[in-house]
Amino acid sequence: MQKSFGALTLAFILFSGMALGASTGAPDPNRGKSLATSLCSNCHLVDTVGQEQANVDVPTFPEIANKVDQSSGAIMAAIMLPKHPMPQIPLTKNELADLAAYILSLRTEEGKKR
């Protein structure tokens, strides 16, 4: 009985690890750009070309990326707990990571030195 319980426990742990491994991965800036274009471009300038600033009082994504000590975690926290007038946008953890990766991909060389 104890051997079968141990085997079942081990199988569950291994299967859980494989399932989690399949759903997690490195953040994808391309998916983040797609999310930014569809969800954020009404207010933010989300790209560096081909778009006009929608609201001058709202920071552009390149400005956000180049903030001093900017990090993926800080970007995700600002999206999850937005300050007025930014609306709360329901995103999965993977979508948040993808969006943060896209924003950080806009960081300039000068911004990387900060």
Protein Blocks (a to p, Z undefined) as FASTA:
>chain_A
ZZmmmmmmmmmmmmmmmmmmmmgccddfklmmmmmmmmmmmmmccbfghpacfblkbccf
klmmmpghiafklmmmmmmmccdfbdcddddfklmmmmmmmmmmmpcfklmmZZ
